[in-house]
Amino acid sequence: QVQLVESGGGLVQAGGSLRLSCAASGRTFSSYTVGWFRQAPGKEREFVATIGWAGGSIYYADSVKGRFTISRDNAKNTVYLQMNSLKPEDTADYYCAVYNSGSYINRGAYRYWGQGTQVTVSS
């Protein structure tokens, strides 16, 4: 069992930056691939980024590539999402999740989820 807690969301102006954190409990967290997803009001939850257990195997959605950076610190059991050049369309609840199996871009491939942190980007 892994418990995930996201933090770092908030209100920011377009062009600004935020860093989200995903803190995990569990001794085996460092062995998991972890992903970030987001869900805007009235829309489906969508893939944002994923990172392998050792910090490699990093993939991004095209919509955030070049603006967002995913990283992890296994000593702290934490995965980060640095978000730069934010746009109003990045407004959403952001969730981290532990990968289980299947396509990494599908939410069904993830087993454990956090409660989410809200990001609002004003124009």
N, C-alpha and C positions, 0 to 999 in steps of 0.2 A: 504494500500500500504506500502510495506517495501522495502527500498533500502539497498543493501549490498555492502560493499567495502572490498575486501581482500588486505592484505599487508603482507610483511615479506618474500617473496620469494627471491631467489637469486641463486648464484653459490656456491656450497660447495663440498668439497672432500668426497669421500666415507668414511663412518664412522663418519662423522660430524653430526651436528644438526642444525635445523632451527625451529623457532616458527612462525607459520602463525597466523594472526589475521583476524577476520571477524567482522567488525564494522557495526552496523545496525542503521538505523533511524526508528522512530516509537515507540510510547509509549507502544505498546503491544508486543514488541519483546520478552520480558521475558516469555510470555505465549506460545511461539513456540518451537517445536522441530526443531533442526538445524542439517544439515548434511554437510559433506565435501565429495566432489567427485574430481576425477582427470582425466585428459585426456592427454595421451601421443600422440605424432605425429602419425597419421595414425591409431589410435586405438579409440575404443568406450570410452565414458566417463564412469568411473566406480566408484562404491561406495567405500569410504574410512572409514568413521566413522560417527556416529550420536549421539546426546545427547538430552535428554529430557529437558523440560522447567525448571525443578527444579535442573537439574544437574545429575539426575539419568538416568536410561534407556539408558545406553551407550552400543554401539555395534561397533565392528570393522570388517573390512575385514580381512580374514585370512592372507593376504599378509603383513599386517602392525601390526598385533596383537603382543604385547610385545615390539614394537618399537615406536609406535605413541600413544599419549595421547590427548584426546579431553577434553576440559573443557570450562566453561563459567563464565562470571562475569556479571550478569544481571544488576547490578548497573551501569556498563559501556556499557551495550548493546553490548557486545563483546563475541564472541566465539573464542577459540584458538585451534590450532592443534600443539602440541609439537612433533617434528619429530626427533628421535634419531637414531643412527646407520644407517644412510642413505645409500642406495645402488644406483648404476647407474639406476636400473630399477624403482626407485622412480621418475625419471625425468619425469615431466609432468606439465601441467597447472593445478593448484588447484583452485577449486571453492567451495564456501559455498552456501547453499540454505536453504530456509525455507520449512519444510515439510507441505504437505497438507493432503493427504490421500493415502492409498495403502501401498504396501510393501516398507519399508524404504530403501531397497537396490536398488530400481528402480528409475532412474532419473525422470520418469514421475510422481512420487509421490510428487515431490517438486514443489512449486509454484513460488517462487521468487529466482532469482539467482544473484550473483555478477558477475563482469567482469573477475575475475580470477587473479591469481598471478603465475608467472612462477618459477618453481624449477628445477634447473639443478644440477645433482650430477655427478661429474667427477670421473673416476676410477684411 
